[in-house]
């Protein structure tokens, strides 16, 4: 495997607060890599750095060998990076199908004139995008919700739809920000199955922020534990959970084996 994403000595400060301090790691092509740690550890901040919402004060971020620090946020999807959010970001009054079609914007090749005239080329493109979205709907078992409005859907289904919109982009790297947050045990198990299939069947590399260590342990190839914006341990889920620095940092957690990094 080769590194698809490289975080090289990245530091970010907000005023006098250091949110991320000298963090370095790489995500290999074809693996599931998890970031774990308490609130304020810097996990979502790293996602926002990769998404180019923030600029690091030190360090570099490389995707497929090239620095992305000169890229604007709207250019990141075109590189092949897609993400979900802690707080679901969907179009509430649009249907599931319409929300997933939004994820196809990266692949649109028409222009305003051809779109207005609805030329044969545009019709072929529309068919291609519909077929791609239908594959995602089938993959995530969303058939029953295809025409449903987002506002009327249960929270768990909305989480799945947001994952589907990210998959519709056909990314090389998928950033999942707390995919199991707010889900039931059964829904979390479904997420675990989907992540495994996203890796094995779709060939997509996954970088995940997650608190649920059962999910992390079941799907992750490697895990990085963070605290106060600094790296604590890097390795398998078992190694990280049992690392002395991690145990020391999380003394007081009621069930260390259940959620060392909850």
C-alpha positions in Angstrom: 0.0 0.0 0.0 1.0 3.6 -0.6 0.1 6.8 1.3 -3.0 8.4 -0.1 -3.2 11.1 2.5 -0.3 12.6 4.4 -0.6 14.9 7.4 2.9 16.3 8.0 3.6 18.1 11.3 0.4 20.1 11.1 -0.3 22.8 13.7 -3.4 25.0 14.0 -4.0 27.8 16.5 -7.1 29.8 17.3 -5.8 32.9 19.0 -3.9 31.6 22.0 -5.4 28.1 21.8 -3.5 25.4 20.0 -6.2 23.1 18.5 -3.8 20.8 16.7 -0.1 20.5 17.6 2.5 18.9 15.4 0.3 16.0 14.2 1.8 13.7 11.6 0.3 10.5 10.1 -0.5 8.9 6.8 -3.5 7.1 5.6 -2.6 4.2 3.2 -4.6 3.5 0.1 -7.3 0.9 0.8 -7.4 1.1 4.6 -9.8 2.3 7.2 -8.1 4.7 9.6 -9.8 6.0 12.7 -9.2 9.1 14.8 -10.3 8.8 18.4 -10.3 11.0 21.4 -12.5 13.1 23.7 -14.3 16.3 22.6 -11.7 19.0 22.0 -9.0 16.5 21.0 -8.7 18.0 17.5 -10.3 15.2 15.5 -12.9 17.3 13.6 -10.4 20.1 13.4 -8.2 17.8 11.3 -11.2 17.0 9.1 -11.7 20.7 8.6 -8.1 21.2 7.7 -8.3 18.4 5.1 -11.5 20.0 3.8 -9.6 23.3 3.5 -12.0 25.2 5.9 -8.9 26.0 8.0 -5.3 26.8 7.0 -2.6 25.3 9.2 0.0 27.7 10.7 2.7 25.0 10.2 3.0 21.7 8.3 1.6 20.3 5.1 -1.3 18.2 3.9 -0.8 16.0 0.8 -3.3 14.0 -1.1 -2.0 11.5 -3.7 1.4 13.0 -3.3 0.4 16.7 -3.9 0.0 19.4 -1.4 -3.6 20.6 -1.1 -2.9 23.8 0.9 -3.4 26.0 -2.2 -6.8 24.5 -2.9 -10.1 26.1 -2.0 -12.8 24.2 -0.1 -15.0 24.0 -3.2 -12.1 22.2 -5.1 -11.7 19.4 -2.6 -14.5 17.2 -4.0 -13.0 17.4 -7.5 -9.8 15.9 -6.1 -11.7 12.8 -5.0 -12.3 13.6 -1.3 -15.8 13.5 0.2 -17.0 13.8 3.7 -19.9 13.7 6.1 -20.5 15.9 9.1 -21.3 15.6 12.8 -24.4 17.7 12.3 -26.2 16.3 9.3 -26.0 18.7 6.3 -28.8 17.8 3.9 -31.4 19.8 2.0 -34.4 19.3 4.3 -37.1 20.0 1.8 -35.6 17.9 -1.1 -36.0 14.2 -1.6 -33.4 11.5 -0.9 -32.9 11.1 -4.7 -32.4 14.8 -5.1 -29.9 15.0 -2.2 -27.9 12.2 -3.7 -27.8 13.8 -7.1 -26.2 16.8 -5.5 -23.2 14.6 -4.9 -22.8 14.2 -8.7 -21.8 17.8 -9.2 -18.2 16.8 -9.4 -18.9 14.8 -12.6 -21.1 17.2 -14.4 -19.6 18.1 -17.9 -22.3 20.3 -19.4 -22.6 24.1 -19.4 -25.5 26.6 -18.9 -26.5 26.6 -22.6 -26.6 22.8 -23.0 -28.4 22.5 -19.8 -31.1 25.0 -20.8 -31.5 23.4 -24.2 -31.5 19.9 -22.6 -29.4 18.6 -25.5 -28.9 14.8 -26.2 -25.6 15.1 -24.5 -27.2 16.5 -21.3 -29.9 13.8 -21.4 -27.2 11.1 -21.6 -25.3 12.7 -18.7 -28.5 12.9 -16.7 -29.1 9.2 -17.3 -25.5 8.4 -16.2 -25.9 10.4 -13.0 -29.2 8.7 -12.2 -27.7 5.3 -12.7 -24.8 6.1 -10.4 -27.2 7.4 -7.7 -29.4 4.3 -8.0 -26.4 2.1 -7.4 -25.8 4.0 -4.1 -29.4 3.7 -3.2 -29.2 -0.1 -3.7 -26.0 -0.3 -1.8 -27.3 1.5 1.3 -30.8 -0.1 1.1 -32.5 3.2 0.6 -35.0 2.1 -2.0 -38.0 2.7 0.3 -36.9 6.3 0.9 -36.0 7.3 -2.7 -38.8 9.9 -3.1 -39.2 10.8 0.6 -38.5 14.3 1.8 -35.5 14.5 4.2 -37.5 16.5 6.7 -39.8 13.6 7.3 -37.2 10.9 7.8 -35.8 9.4 11.0 -32.4 10.5 12.2 -30.8 7.2 11.4 -32.0 7.3 7.8 -30.7 10.8 7.4 -27.3 9.7 8.5 -27.3 7.0 5.8 -28.5 9.5 3.2 -25.6 11.8 4.0 -23.2 8.9 3.6 -24.9 8.1 0.3 -24.4 11.7 -1.0 -20.7 11.4 -0.2 -20.5 8.1 -2.0 -22.3 9.6 -5.0 -19.2 11.7 -5.5 -17.2 8.5 -6.2 -14.3 9.6 -3.9 -10.9 8.0 -3.5 -11.0 9.1 0.2 -14.1 9.2 2.3 -14.1 11.2 5.6 -16.7 10.0 8.0 -17.3 12.3 11.0 -18.8 10.3 13.8 -20.9 8.0 11.5 -22.4 6.1 14.5 -23.3 9.2 16.6 -27.0 9.0 17.7 -27.6 5.6 16.2 -29.0 2.5 17.8 -26.9 -0.7 18.2 -28.5 -2.3 15.2 -28.0 0.9 13.0 -24.3 1.0 14.1 -23.9 -2.6 13.1 -25.2 -1.7 9.6 -22.7 1.2 9.5 -19.9 -1.3 10.2 -21.0 -3.6 7.4 -21.2 -0.6 5.0 -17.8 0.6 5.9 -16.3 -2.8 5.3 -18.1 -3.0 1.9 -17.1 0.6 1.0 -13.5 -0.5 1.5 -13.7 -4.0 -0.1 -16.3 -3.6 -2.9 -15.8 0.1 -3.8 -12.1 0.3 -3.1 -12.5 3.6 -1.2 -10.1 4.6 1.5 -11.8 5.7 4.8 -10.7 8.2 7.4 -13.1 8.1 10.3 -13.7 10.1 13.5 -15.6 8.0 16.0 -16.2 7.5 19.7 -17.8 4.1 19.6 -14.8 1.8 20.1 -16.8 -1.3 19.2 -17.2 0.1 15.7 -13.6 1.4 15.6 -12.3 -2.1 16.6 -14.5 -3.9 14.1 -13.6 -1.9 11.0 -10.3 -0.1 11.5 -7.0 -1.2 10.2 -5.2 1.5 12.3 -6.2 4.0 15.0 -4.7 7.3 16.1 -5.6 8.5 19.6 -5.5 12.3 20.2 -5.8 14.4 23.3 -5.6 18.2 23.5 -4.6 18.4 19.9 -1.6 16.1 20.4 -0.9 12.5 19.3 -1.0 9.9 22.1 -0.7 6.5 20.3 -0.9 5.0 16.8 -1.5 1.4 16.0 -4.3 -1.2 16.0 -7.4 -0.6 18.1 -6.2 -3.1 20.6 -2.8 -1.5 20.9 -4.1 2.0 21.2 -6.7 1.0 23.9 -4.0 -0.6 25.9 -1.3 2.0 25.4 0.0 3.4 28.7 -0.3 7.0 27.6 -3.9 6.5 26.5 -4.8 4.7 29.7 -3.2 7.5 31.7 -5.0 10.2 29.7 -8.4 8.6 30.3 -8.2 7.6 33.9 -11.7 8.1 35.4 -13.6 6.6 32.4 -16.0 4.1 34.0 -15.3 1.2 31.7 -11.9 1.4 30.1 -12.4 -1.7 27.9 -15.7 -0.4 26.7 -14.8 3.2 25.7 -11.2 4.1 26.5 -11.6 7.1 24.2 -15.2 8.0 24.6 
